[in-house]
Amino acid sequence: MSISHESAGTALKGTSLSLSGGGFRATLFHLGSLTRLNELGWLPKLDRIVCVSGGSILGAWLGCRWQELRFEGDVATNLSEVVGDPLRKLCSMRIDVASLWSYPLHLRGNGSRLGLLYAKHMYGTATLAELPRAPQVELMATNLLTGGYVSMSARGIHDNRIGLLPMTDLPVAMAVAASCALPPYFSPIHVKSDPADWQLEDVARKLEDPRMRKRMLLADGGAYDNLGMEAVLDVNETILFSDASSLFPAWKSLARDRTLQLMRSNTVMVSRLRSLRKRYLLEQRLGNPGHPQRGAYWGISSEIEDYGLDDALATDSEQTASLAYTRTRLSRFFEEEQAQLINWGYALTDAAMRRYLNADGPTPQWPCPEHRL
């Protein structure tokens, strides 16, 4: 995962924001984060926005509407109108359940049905080519065939074990569905291509078999890296992480059903891997004064008192702790749930940015004052 500090420091450039997975819960939490980043004037500073699953729902919409944002100085004055309000409307819908019975004649599986619903309710006919290159919005998925992580952006589709496929006509709605398609709940998204169209790269564990370039099976980006770390480590000088990942809940019992046991075992493995990735990020990168990368991390399970600010907007409580256990489904979130998640993301972002990057801006104010924490 790591390279020498000297070689890393010579190559690092730019600022990235990583938006984790976590269903609609993540979308709403990240919306609060984006709101405070905007107030602090950091949106124009972003060179890349790396999105996973629920983070891709927000990132893709921000990318589709980037040109409509009206900036005064470094602050978008219409962010809520253009980005926030439509996202909150989407998060009030039952998308995951609807995908199982909508479009019954669609034969490519419920993953593709999910993409059709995203197109209907959010992204329309927009394609990857319409996403901005500055900042470059990257929607992350996992290629179940190569085992690599895949980035979908205005450049095309990049598999870290093959190279770049300059296919930019893929609908944004399908790219977001691929980023959210967590098996077994959603089937992978099939993407076919001509092997000759790929721009091969000299990468570790390179796959040269042309059959790997004929078809991709794209599933949830969180299956590979729910934080979007791999895309930014040893690349960007300043790295920001908004993390709405699930906590690992204990179970009091487990049925003898083998399928359920297999799913539980997979949950344990994924949870431990995510924990190790987070520990590496905090200890070896952001918490290592000798490393040239700098940045900030805030997570839905963070305790705001740990940031050491006397004037933090919120205080830790049973209510804030419970937000980390909010469901991660693409199901209906009610007004109070939405507001609390937005407020918590906003408050933690404010604390992390002021504590670690000395970010300066207007005094923080609850974005949803009727449901302050």
C-alpha positions in Angstrom: 0.0 0.0 0.0 2.8 2.4 0.7 5.8 3.7 -1.1 8.8 5.7 0.1 8.1 9.1 1.5 10.7 10.6 -0.8 9.2 9.2 -4.0 5.6 9.9 -2.9 6.4 13.5 -2.1 7.7 14.2 -5.6 4.6 12.9 -7.3 1.8 14.2 -5.0 -0.4 17.0 -6.3 -3.9 18.3 -6.0 -6.7 17.8 -3.6 -9.2 14.9 -3.5 -12.4 14.2 -1.6 -13.4 10.6 -1.0 -17.1 9.9 -0.4 -17.7 6.4 1.1 -20.4 3.9 0.5 -23.4 3.3 2.8 -26.6 3.6 0.8 -28.9 6.6 1.3 -27.4 7.1 4.7 -24.1 7.9 3.1 -25.7 10.2 0.5 -27.3 12.3 3.3 -24.3 12.3 5.6 -22.0 13.4 2.7 -24.6 16.1 1.7 -24.0 17.6 5.1 -20.2 17.3 4.6 -20.4 19.0 1.2 -22.5 21.8 2.6 -19.8 22.7 5.1 -17.0 22.3 2.6 -18.8 24.7 0.3 -19.1 27.3 3.1 -15.4 26.9 3.8 -14.7 27.6 0.2 -13.2 24.2 -0.6 -15.3 23.0 -3.5 -13.2 24.9 -6.1 -10.0 23.5 -4.5 -11.0 19.9 -5.3 -9.2 18.3 -8.2 -10.9 14.9 -7.8 -14.1 13.6 -6.1 -13.8 9.8 -5.6 -17.2 8.2 -4.9 -18.3 4.8 -3.7 -21.9 3.4 -3.7 -24.0 5.8 -1.7 -21.3 8.4 -2.2 -21.6 8.0 -5.9 -25.3 8.9 -5.8 -24.2 12.4 -4.5 -21.0 12.7 -6.5 -22.6 11.8 -9.8 -25.4 14.4 -9.2 -22.9 17.0 -8.2 -20.9 16.3 -11.4 -24.0 16.5 -13.6 -25.0 19.8 -12.1 -21.5 21.3 -11.6 -21.9 23.9 -14.4 -25.1 25.2 -12.9 -23.5 26.1 -9.6 -23.1 29.9 -9.1 -19.9 30.7 -7.3 -19.4 34.0 -5.5 -15.7 33.9 -4.6 -15.2 30.2 -3.7 -18.7 29.5 -2.4 -21.6 28.1 -4.5 -24.6 30.1 -3.4 -27.2 27.7 -5.0 -25.8 24.4 -3.8 -28.9 23.5 -1.8 -31.2 24.3 -4.7 -29.3 22.6 -7.4 -27.8 19.6 -5.5 -29.3 19.2 -2.1 -33.0 19.4 -2.7 -33.1 16.9 -5.5 -31.0 14.4 -3.6 -33.2 14.7 -0.5 -36.2 14.0 -2.8 -34.5 10.9 -4.1 -33.7 9.7 -0.6 -37.4 9.8 0.3 -38.1 7.1 -2.3 -38.1 3.3 -2.0 -35.5 2.7 -4.7 -34.1 -0.7 -3.6 -37.5 -2.4 -3.2 -38.8 -0.9 -6.4 -35.9 -2.2 -8.4 -37.0 -5.8 -7.6 -40.4 -5.5 -9.3 -40.1 -2.6 -11.7 -39.4 -3.2 -15.3 -40.3 -6.9 -15.0 -39.4 -7.6 -18.7 -35.9 -6.2 -18.3 -33.7 -9.4 -18.5 -30.4 -8.1 -17.3 -31.1 -8.4 -13.6 -32.1 -6.1 -10.8 -28.8 -4.2 -10.9 -29.7 -2.9 -14.3 -33.3 -2.2 -13.1 -31.7 -0.1 -10.4 -29.9 1.9 -13.1 -33.2 2.5 -14.9 -34.8 3.8 -11.8 -31.8 6.2 -11.3 -32.3 7.4 -14.8 -36.0 7.9 -14.3 -35.7 9.8 -11.0 -32.3 11.5 -11.1 -29.8 11.3 -13.9 -31.8 11.1 -17.0 -29.8 10.4 -20.2 -26.5 11.9 -18.9 -23.4 9.9 -19.8 -19.9 9.8 -18.4 -18.8 12.3 -21.0 -20.9 14.9 -19.4 -19.2 14.6 -16.0 -16.7 17.4 -15.3 -12.9 16.9 -15.6 -12.3 19.6 -13.1 -13.0 18.4 -10.6 -12.8 14.9 -12.0 -15.7 12.9 -10.6 -14.9 9.2 -10.3 -17.5 6.6 -9.6 -15.9 3.5 -8.2 -17.0 -0.1 -8.7 -15.5 -3.6 -8.4 -14.8 -5.8 -11.5 -15.8 -9.2 -10.2 -13.9 -10.9 -13.1 -10.5 -9.2 -12.7 -10.8 -8.6 -9.0 -9.7 -5.0 -9.6 -11.2 -1.7 -8.7 -12.8 0.3 -11.5 -13.1 4.1 -11.8 -15.8 5.5 -14.2 -15.3 9.2 -15.1 -15.2 11.5 -18.1 -12.0 9.8 -19.1 -13.7 6.5 -19.5 -13.6 3.3 -17.5 -10.3 2.4 -15.8 -9.6 -1.0 -14.3 -6.5 -1.0 -12.2 -5.5 -4.5 -13.4 -5.8 -3.7 -17.1 -5.8 -0.1 -18.1 -8.2 2.5 -19.6 -11.2 1.9 -21.7 -12.1 5.3 -23.3 -15.8 4.5 -23.3 -17.6 7.6 -22.2 -21.1 6.9 -23.5 -22.0 4.7 -20.5 -25.1 6.3 -18.8 -24.3 7.9 -15.5 -27.3 6.2 -14.1 -25.8 2.8 -14.9 -22.4 3.8 -13.6 -24.0 4.8 -10.2 -26.0 1.5 -10.2 -22.8 -0.4 -10.7 -21.2 1.5 -7.8 -24.2 0.5 -5.6 -24.8 -3.1 -6.9 -23.9 -5.0 -3.8 -24.4 -8.8 -4.3 -26.5 -10.7 -3.5 -29.1 -7.9 -3.2 -28.3 -6.5 -6.7 -26.9 -8.3 -9.6 -23.7 -6.9 -11.3 -23.8 -4.5 -14.2 -22.6 -6.1 -17.5 -20.4 -3.8 -19.7 -19.2 -5.2 -23.0 -16.3 -3.8 -25.0 -13.9 -4.5 -27.9 -10.5 -5.7 -26.5 -8.7 -3.6 -29.1 -10.2 -0.4 -27.6 -8.4 -0.7 -24.3 -5.3 1.3 -23.5 -3.2 -1.2 -21.6 -1.0 0.0 -18.7 2.1 -1.4 -17.2 0.7 -2.2 -13.7 1.3 -4.8 -11.0 -0.5 -8.1 -11.6 -1.4 -7.0 -15.1 -4.0 -9.1 -16.9 -3.2 -9.4 -20.6 -5.8 -12.0 -21.5 -8.0 -10.3 -24.1 -11.1 -12.1 -22.7 -10.8 -9.9 -19.7 -11.3 -6.9 -22.0 -14.4 -8.2 -23.7 -16.8 -8.0 -20.7 -16.8 -6.5 -17.2 -19.1 -7.5 -14.3 -19.3 -4.3 -12.2 -20.5 -4.5 -8.6 -20.5 -2.3 -5.5 -17.2 -0.3 -5.1 -17.3 -1.1 -1.4 -16.6 -4.8 -2.2 -13.0 -3.7 -3.0 -12.6 -0.4 -1.1 -15.5 1.3 0.6 -13.4 4.4 1.5 -12.0 5.1 -2.0 -8.5 5.0 -0.5 -6.7 3.1 -3.3 -7.5 5.8 -5.8 -5.9 8.7 -3.8 -3.0 7.1 -1.8 0.4 8.3 -3.2 -1.5 10.4 -5.7 -3.0 13.6 -4.1 -1.2 15.9 -1.8 -4.3 16.7 0.3 -6.8 13.9 0.9 -10.2 14.4 2.5 -12.4 11.5 3.6 -16.1 11.5 4.5 -16.9 8.1 5.8 -20.4 6.8 6.4 -19.4 3.1 6.5 -21.4 0.7 8.6 -20.3 -0.3 12.1 -19.9 -4.0 12.6 -22.9 -5.1 14.8 -22.8 -8.1 17.1 -25.5 -10.8 16.7 -27.0 -12.6 19.6 -27.6 -15.8 17.6 -27.1 -17.3 14.1 -29.5 -19.7 12.4 -28.2 -23.0 10.9 -29.1 -21.8 7.4 -25.8 -22.1 5.4 -26.6 -19.2 3.1 -27.1 -16.9 6.1 -23.9 -18.2 7.7 -22.0 -17.6 4.5 -23.3 -14.0 4.3 -22.4 -13.4 7.9 -18.9 -14.7 7.4 -18.5 -12.4 4.4 -19.7 -9.5 6.6 -17.1 -10.3 9.2 -14.3 -10.4 6.6 -15.3 -7.2 4.9 -15.7 -5.4 8.2 -12.2 -6.4 9.4 -10.7 -5.4 6.1 -12.4 -2.0 6.3 -11.2 -1.6 9.9 -7.6 -2.3 8.8 -7.8 0.2 5.9 -9.1 2.9 8.2 -6.4 2.2 10.8 -3.7 2.4 8.1 -5.1 5.7 6.8 -5.3 7.3 10.2 -2.0 5.9 11.6 0.3 5.7 8.6 -0.9 8.6 6.5 -3.0 11.3 8.2 -1.5 10.7 11.6 2.1 10.3 10.4 3.9 13.7 10.5 6.7 12.3 8.4 4.5 11.5 5.4 4.1 14.1 2.7 0.3 13.6 2.4 -1.9 15.7 4.6 -5.7 15.8 5.0 -8.6 15.2 7.2 -11.0 12.3 8.1 -14.4 12.3 9.6 -16.7 9.4 10.0 -20.3 8.8 11.0 -19.1 6.8 14.0 -16.5 9.5 15.0 -16.8 11.2 18.4 -16.7 14.9 17.8 -15.0 15.6 21.1 -11.9 13.8 19.8 -11.2 16.7 17.5 -10.5 18.8 20.5 -12.5 21.9 19.6 -14.1 23.9 22.4 -16.6 25.4 20.0 -17.6 22.3 18.0 -21.1 22.7 16.7 -22.4 19.4 18.3 -21.7 17.3 21.3 -21.5 13.5 21.5 -24.7 11.9 22.8 -26.7 8.7 22.5 -28.5 10.4 19.5 -25.3 11.1 17.6 -23.9 7.6 18.4 -27.1 6.0 17.1 -26.7 7.6 13.7 -23.9 5.1 12.9 -26.4 2.3 13.1 -28.9 3.9 10.7 -29.9 1.5 7.9 -27.9 1.7 4.7 -30.6 0.6 2.3 -31.8 2.6 -0.7 -35.2 3.0 1.1 -37.3 5.9 2.2 -35.7 8.2 4.7 -38.1 10.5 6.6 -37.5 14.2 7.2 -36.1 13.9 10.7 -33.7 11.1 9.7 -32.5 13.0 6.7 -32.0 16.2 8.7 -30.1 14.5 11.5 -27.7 12.7 9.1 -27.1 16.0 7.2 -26.5 17.9 10.4 -24.0 15.2 11.7 -22.0 15.2 8.5 -21.9 19.0 8.6 -20.8 19.2 12.2 -18.1 16.5 11.9 -16.7 18.1 8.7 -16.5 21.5 10.3 -14.6 20.0 13.3 -12.2 17.9 11.1 -11.4 20.7 8.6 -10.8 23.3 11.3 -8.7 20.9 13.5 -6.5 19.4 10.8 -6.4 21.9 8.0 -7.0 25.2 9.8 -10.0 25.8 7.5 -11.5 29.3 8.0 -15.0 30.3 7.1 -18.3 31.6 8.5 -19.5 30.4 11.9 -21.1 27.0 11.4 -24.9 27.0 11.5 -27.1 23.9 11.4 -28.2 23.3 7.8 -31.4 21.7 9.2 -32.0 23.8 12.3 -35.4 22.2 13.1 -33.5 18.9 13.9 -30.3 20.1 15.5 -28.3 17.5 17.4 
